[in-house]
Amino acid sequence: MGIIRHFIGAKSKYEQDIPYLYEARIKVLGDEYNSYMADTICALIEYLADHEFDSDEVEIFEIFKGEEKKLELNYCISGDGKWLSRSELCDSFKAHYPGHIYEGGCTFEDRQRDITKS
């Protein structure tokens, strides 16, 4: 099964009602930006926090099959603009992804936590 999963990827990436990728865009100059991508929102937010990116500089997009949708940052930051911890993100996204985040886990658990920069 491991070899098959390696080629087809995580089963949850084929779900129709949740994104299969997240992208953070951080403006550099004018219309130029650095892009950071992850399979999970928690991995992406953890990366942004660890690298001390200011939430005011970041736009986050949910990537669905063939389209992107800007994510409201209020799901990812506290009232004072600090990035939420992983457990806080789970609580924040329960209503946004109904049925996919539950006590003790989530649909996204089968995904990689790597970050890709472009």
N, C-alpha and C positions, 0 to 999 in steps of 0.2 A: 504493500500500500504506500510506503514511503516514496518509492520511485514515481508512482502515478501522481501523488500529491505534488511532487517536485515539478512535474510538467504542467499540470492543470492549475496548480496554485490552491489557495485556501478556498474551501467550499463557500464560506461567507461572502467572498468577492463576487459570487454569482447571484446573491440576493438582489431582488429588484427594488426593495424599499429602503436600502441603506447604501451610502457611497462605497465605492470600491477603492477610493484613494482620497487623500487630503493634501492640499497644497497651501503652504504659507508663502506669501509674497512680501518681501521687505524692500521698500523703495531705496534705491541707491542714488540716482540722479535723474531728474526729469521723469521720463516714462520708463527708465531702466529700473529693474529690480532683480534681486536674488530670489530664487525659488527653492523651497525645501519641501520635499514630498515624503509622505508616509502612508502606510496601509491603515493605521489607526490614529484617531485624534489624540489619544493619550500619549502615544509615542511622539507625535509632533509637538504637542504642548510641553512635554517633558524636555525635549530638545531645545525649544525656544527659551524655556526657563533656565536650563543649565547653561545656555550660551548668553544669558542676560539680554535677550532682545526685549525692548520696551513694547508693550502691547499697543501703544499709540502708533508705532511704526509698521504694524503687521496687518495684513488682510489674509483671511483664511477662506479657502474654497473647498466645498465638497464636490468631488468629481463622481458623477453618475455616468452611466452608459451614454457616451456621446455629448454630455453637457456638463457645465460647471455651475455651481450655485454658491453665491457668497454666503458664508456662515456669519451670523451675528456673534460678535466677540463676547457678548454677555454670557454665553454658555461656557466660556473658557477663562474668564477673569473674575476676580473678586471686585467688590465695590470700590476698592482703592487702585484697581488696574493691575493687580498682581496675578500671574498665571495660577490657575487652580492646580491642586495636587491630583494625582490619579484618582483617588477615592472621591474627591470633590467633583471631578469631571463625571464620574459614573452617576452620581446623584443629579448633576446638572443635566445630563443627556437622557435620563430615563423617560422624560416626557417627549423629547425630540425624536427618539427612536423607540417608540412603544413596542414592548415585547422582545426587544433585543438586549436590554440590560436588566438583569434580574439579580436577586439575592445570591451572592456567591459566584457570579460570572457574567459573561456576555457573549453574544454572537461573534464578536470580533476576536475572541481568544485564539482562533486558529491562524491568525495573520502574523506576518513578520513585523518586528518592531524597528527595522532599519530605516534610516533617513537617507534620502537621495537629494543631493544639491545640484541644481542646474542654473 
